[in-house]
Amino acid sequence: MLSAALPVVSVMIVDSQTLHTSCQGIPVIYYNQAVQFLRDVRSEVRKVTFPSRKETVTSTIVVIMVVFVVSIYLGIVDFGLSIVLSSILR
């Protein structure tokens, strides 16, 4: 558990204008917010469903194919436009 590995927080109240401090002078409010944030992150990561290896490989292949097709298309368009522009500028 995350909370078992965290150091014990000691609070020191000097007066109403002094910040409450924890270990090593870190304000308690920031320490508590950081701990809560890490707990929330751990909770959210547990909800994530990661794709299987097959889904990852399939998606990667699809992305590579789409990139290949788009690059060929853009190459053809670029070549065509360069021919058109070179004939206009002559």
FENVEN-V210681 format. One record per pair of residues at least 24 apart in sequence whose ideal C-beta (glycine too) atoms are under 10 Angstrom apart, sorted by the first residue. I is the first residue (numbers start at 1). J is the second residue. If there is no record, write none. Layout:
i = [I	I]
j = [J	J]
This chain:
i = [1	1	2	2	2	2	2	3	3	3	6	6	6	6	7	9]
j = [39	42	35	38	39	41	42	35	38	39	31	34	35	38	31	35]
